[in-house]
Amino acid sequence: MRYRPSSIALLLALVFPLAVFAAQQPTYGPQLEDFEYPHPVQFFTLESQRQPLVMAYLDVAPQGEANGRTVVLMHGKNFCAATWESAIAALSAAGYRVIAPDQVGFCKSSKPERYQFSLAQLAGNTHALLQSIGVERAAIVGHSMGGMLAARYALQYPQATEQLVMVNPIGLEDWRAEGVPWRSVDAWYGNELKTSSESIRKYQQAVYYGGQWKPEYDRWVDMLAGMYAGAGKESVAWNQALASDMIFNQPVLYEFPRLRVPTTLLIGQRDRTAIGKDLAPPELAKQLGDYPQLGQRAARLIPNANLVEFNDLGHSPQVEAPERFNAALLQTLQNHAPIDLKQQPAT
């Protein structure tokens, strides 16, 4: 069969970009091997659920004069410790020691084949890590899934929590109680196996960033997609499925009134994240993930909570507008002097 020159040109135009894209697609191991973090990665070894595991973490010393305080940064489900890069730099420059762990099942930490994921377990793992490096009390900052985890940590270890900061936490509504159908871990796993850079980018653009996109977001897309493109894809997908099941089935919002530490919510108003929204009936789906309403409701539930709203930002204000976010975070930390909970009456 003969091809006309125009046909050959069209064929090359279609094939060549795909070949270039494939060559540029980064590939990482199941523990995010070969992806460089902004600071040296350390590893905490622990025994959990009858198996040895490791938690990767960043421990960044204060630059200049130390203020004697420590901030722990908890990542979201689609994020890693490295995603806090800008916040780590700002906090360290302001004199804080910064600890940013990768939770078990995520990023550079272990991907166990069998693990009963719970927010309480991840909080326990984090507390053990902090104890091992001499951190008795810290400000706990959590984003997305990490916001749920940070709340659980503050409830579980109030004496170790100076203050709580939740950045666009998911779980400000109980999706199952709202009517979102249950999904099995096997179904979550099937969805995770379909993950690609394209699907990650499409989801984040629509849900996280209000339909907008900036080139600097691609680094974090490549970070996640690289694990799914590597040889450990099944292990990564399985752990993410277990995490999704945990998030969906373990709401923390009902316990917000029990929080005893100074709490601030930093909420990007354009966020529309809601787990399981794809299974919800259309009318329900439209109502889920309404962060302007959810943030205000959460602030009413939490005793003496402070609410900071970013009207033009979405799910990840620390990525979307780092300077503004860091300024708000530093102001929040400075506004709440550490309190001694031993002197506070029990509730």
VOGU-3710 file (C-alpha; in Angstrom, 3 decimals, decimal comma):
1> mryrpssial> 0,000/0,000/0,000  1,311/3,432/-0,920  0,904/6,455/1,318  0,629/9,946/-0,063  3,105/12,463/1,391  0,241/14,257/3,128  -0,861/10,976/4,734  2,676/10,267/5,977  2,911/13,759/7,440  -0,378/13,310/9,247
11> llalvfplav> 0,692/9,915/10,595  3,958/11,352/11,920  2,147/14,286/13,470  -0,085/11,894/15,379  2,539/9,354/16,412  5,536/11,550/17,178  3,971/13,562/20,031  2,845/10,325/21,661  6,356/8,930/21,417  7,801/12,107/22,907
21> faaqqptygp> 5,224/12,028/25,722  6,047/8,380/26,473  9,756/9,194/26,583  9,119/12,084/28,976  6,731/10,205/31,263  8,699/9,655/34,511  8,601/6,237/36,143  9,148/5,701/39,863  9,217/2,696/42,164  6,458/1,822/44,663
31> qledfeyphp> 8,227/3,881/47,339  8,693/6,794/44,975  12,289/5,833/44,304  14,194/8,313/42,091  11,817/11,196/42,817  13,874/13,841/44,600  12,485/15,516/47,703  13,504/19,080/48,596  15,303/17,917/51,768  17,101/14,735/52,862
41> vqfftlesqr> 14,681/11,880/53,517  14,951/9,967/56,785  13,259/6,709/57,726  11,529/5,621/60,912  11,247/1,853/61,405  8,229/0,576/63,284  6,442/-2,679/63,982  2,751/-2,387/63,164  0,093/-5,044/62,689  2,634/-7,888/62,913
51> qplvmayldv> 4,963/-6,545/60,229  8,017/-4,292/59,998  7,324/-1,011/58,215  9,132/2,231/57,484  7,844/5,782/57,473  9,760/8,282/55,379  9,904/11,807/56,747  11,560/15,173/56,385  13,043/16,799/59,487  14,026/20,353/58,611
61> apqgeangrt> 15,816/22,490/61,171  14,958/26,160/61,627  17,017/28,613/59,639  18,446/31,463/61,658  17,095/31,961/65,171  14,973/29,041/66,359  11,705/29,852/68,105  11,563/26,531/69,956  8,410/25,316/68,213  7,773/22,378/65,882
71> vvlmhgknfc> 5,228/22,112/63,073  4,099/18,734/61,707  2,734/18,783/58,149  0,336/15,973/57,164  -0,186/15,343/53,458  -3,384/14,434/51,615  -4,229/11,253/49,740  -3,025/12,600/46,384  -0,045/14,394/47,889  3,286/13,660/49,589
81> aatwesaiaa> 5,597/15,316/52,087  7,392/16,984/49,183  4,221/18,831/48,197  4,745/20,984/51,297  8,013/22,307/49,810  7,094/25,995/49,897  5,495/25,826/53,345  8,541/24,004/54,735  10,818/26,774/53,464  8,625/29,528/54,924
91> lsaagyrvia> 8,227/27,816/58,305  11,913/27,008/58,588  12,846/30,597/57,715  10,518/31,772/60,502  12,362/29,659/63,074  10,227/26,528/63,219  11,448/22,953/63,148  9,371/21,202/60,483  8,475/17,507/60,357  6,745/16,258/57,195
101> pdqvgfckss> 6,073/12,494/57,168  4,858/10,239/54,386  2,170/8,091/55,964  2,366/4,293/55,715  0,912/3,332/52,338  1,961/6,586/50,667  4,848/7,998/48,671  8,268/6,955/50,065  6,870/4,892/52,938  6,052/1,170/53,029
111> kperyqfsla> 3,235/-0,226/50,901  2,041/-3,219/52,944  0,051/-5,870/51,137  -2,241/-6,302/54,119  -2,946/-3,413/56,487  -5,999/-2,274/58,408  -5,956/1,399/57,500  -7,537/3,707/60,048  -7,043/7,345/60,890  -6,356/6,259/64,460
121> qlagnthall> -3,591/3,895/63,289  -1,948/6,548/61,107  -2,156/9,013/63,993  -0,552/6,406/66,238  2,230/5,828/63,725  2,876/9,565/63,514  2,915/9,943/67,291  5,450/7,116/67,556  7,624/8,812/64,936  7,527/12,137/66,797
131> qsigveraai> 8,368/10,475/70,094  11,334/8,721/68,483  12,859/12,058/67,430  12,149/13,865/70,677  9,105/15,932/69,687  6,750/16,077/72,674  4,400/18,788/71,413  3,838/20,356/68,016  1,447/22,365/65,925  -0,347/19,862/63,703
141> vghsmggmla> -1,174/21,030/60,172  -3,103/18,738/57,824  -4,290/19,119/54,256  -7,085/17,170/52,518  -6,994/13,609/53,925  -4,257/14,953/56,191  -6,829/17,347/57,631  -8,965/14,404/58,733  -5,847/12,754/60,136  -4,748/15,933/61,920
151> aryalqypqa> -8,153/16,181/63,610  -7,925/12,549/64,692  -4,387/13,173/66,003  -5,554/16,185/68,038  -8,437/14,154/69,479  -6,199/11,195/70,236  -3,187/13,115/71,557  -4,420/16,488/72,842  -1,505/16,847/75,235  0,913/16,553/72,299
161> teqlvmvnpi> -0,959/19,071/70,136  -0,205/22,771/70,570  -2,716/23,761/67,940  -4,557/22,293/64,980  -4,662/23,751/61,466  -6,801/22,063/58,818  -6,275/23,077/55,203  -9,243/22,179/52,986  -9,765/18,950/54,905  -11,913/16,335/53,286
171> gledwraegv> -14,494/14,717/55,509  -16,309/17,922/56,471  -19,408/15,991/55,397  -20,321/12,334/55,849  -20,756/11,178/52,254  -22,325/7,857/53,158  -24,875/9,522/55,443  -25,624/12,010/52,668  -26,547/9,121/50,370  -23,386/8,307/48,409
181> pwrsvdawyg> -23,417/4,532/47,675  -20,855/2,300/49,356  -18,025/0,923/47,208  -15,935/-2,162/47,968  -12,160/-2,070/48,331  -11,966/-4,203/45,193  -13,917/-1,555/43,291  -11,660/1,187/44,639  -8,682/-0,895/43,520  -10,097/-1,292/40,021
191> nelktssesi> -10,446/2,467/39,744  -6,935/3,084/41,054  -5,459/0,755/38,416  -6,819/3,107/35,753  -4,862/6,064/37,139  -2,638/7,948/34,694  -1,143/11,409/34,439  -4,029/12,376/32,203  -6,683/11,205/34,671  -4,898/12,877/37,600
201> rkyqqavyyg> -4,572/16,159/35,735  -8,190/16,109/34,553  -9,515/15,402/38,058  -7,363/17,990/39,805  -8,098/20,693/37,257  -11,858/20,192/37,577  -12,106/19,595/41,335  -9,036/21,205/42,927  -8,369/24,280/40,798  -11,745/25,436/39,512
211> gqwkpeydrw> -10,992/24,484/35,901  -7,670/26,345/35,815  -4,169/24,941/35,436  -0,611/26,191/35,897  2,549/24,498/34,563  3,968/24,237/38,090  1,222/21,766/39,015  2,627/19,230/36,519  5,483/18,315/38,837  3,060/16,931/41,399
221> vdmlagmyag> 1,037/15,135/38,733  4,221/13,465/37,484  5,120/12,503/41,047  1,885/10,549/41,484  1,586/9,206/37,947  5,171/7,974/38,043  4,334/5,462/40,788  1,393/4,126/38,777  3,606/3,874/35,685  6,273/1,864/37,505
231> agkesvawnq> 6,729/-1,807/38,295  4,993/-1,432/41,676  1,734/-0,136/40,217  -0,419/-2,843/41,810  1,046/-2,258/45,255  0,521/1,484/44,986  -3,038/1,087/43,704  -3,940/-1,406/46,441  -2,728/0,852/49,244  -4,565/3,802/47,720
241> alasdmifnq> -7,733/1,695/47,567  -7,414/0,814/51,255  -6,903/4,492/52,039  -10,010/5,478/50,065  -12,057/2,941/52,004  -10,709/4,415/55,262  -11,551/7,967/54,234  -15,079/7,110/53,141  -15,968/5,042/56,199  -14,293/6,931/59,063
251> pvlyefprlr> -15,761/10,448/59,367  -14,271/12,651/62,078  -16,650/15,597/61,826  -19,029/14,251/64,477  -16,227/14,637/67,029  -15,332/18,235/66,146  -17,104/19,556/69,287  -14,664/17,491/71,382  -11,556/19,271/70,099  -9,726/20,943/72,981
261> vpttlligqr> -6,910/22,677/71,143  -6,836/26,031/69,323  -8,084/25,246/65,812  -7,983/27,132/62,531  -9,548/26,184/59,206  -7,837/27,485/56,054  -10,372/26,978/53,275  -10,044/27,587/49,548  -13,592/28,434/48,484  -13,385/26,987/44,965
271> drtaigkdla> -12,787/23,446/46,230  -15,408/20,852/45,260  -13,793/17,655/46,545  -16,133/14,879/47,676  -15,172/11,213/47,878  -17,494/8,944/45,910  -19,197/11,813/44,093  -18,975/9,807/40,856  -21,417/7,240/42,326  -23,860/9,770/43,740
281> ppelakqlgd> -27,170/10,577/42,009  -26,782/13,741/39,886  -28,800/15,996/42,174  -26,849/14,860/45,230  -23,519/15,174/43,424  -24,235/18,852/42,777  -24,624/19,483/46,496  -21,490/17,669/47,679  -18,155/19,345/48,267  -19,588/22,821/48,863
291> ypqlgqraar> -16,575/24,132/50,760  -17,872/27,658/51,432  -20,763/26,109/53,331  -18,782/23,179/54,779  -16,010/25,380/56,161  -18,468/27,636/57,963  -20,350/24,670/59,401  -17,125/23,067/60,653  -16,084/26,346/62,289  -19,381/26,422/64,176
301> lipnanlvef> -18,911/22,838/65,387  -15,358/23,350/66,685  -15,109/25,320/69,940  -13,637/28,794/69,326  -12,415/27,859/65,839  -10,950/30,466/63,521  -11,919/30,384/59,829  -9,719/31,842/57,088  -11,272/31,839/53,609  -9,425/32,164/50,276
311> ndlghspqve> -12,200/33,271/47,942  -10,302/32,687/44,685  -8,435/29,481/45,595  -9,319/25,788/45,532  -8,408/22,554/47,252  -4,653/23,160/47,525  -3,986/26,800/48,443  -0,436/25,885/49,483  0,244/24,817/45,876  -1,949/27,333/44,070
321> aperfnaall> -0,798/30,495/45,880  2,177/29,592/48,102  3,095/33,096/49,271  -0,437/33,971/50,355  -0,949/30,611/51,988  2,358/30,730/53,854  1,596/34,223/55,143  -1,783/33,033/56,453  -0,259/29,927/58,023  2,501/31,875/59,774
331> qtlqnhapid> -0,014/34,398/61,061  -2,212/31,569/62,344  0,696/29,953/64,186  1,766/33,265/65,707  -1,762/34,125/66,853  -1,990/31,060/69,059  0,632/30,903/71,769  1,162/27,359/73,047  -1,114/26,461/75,960  -0,533/23,892/78,679
341> lkqqpat> -3,428/21,461/78,469  -2,468/20,010/81,839  -3,992/23,185/83,307  -7,174/22,889/81,225  -10,287/21,204/82,650  -11,212/17,912/81,023  -14,361/17,771/78,887
//
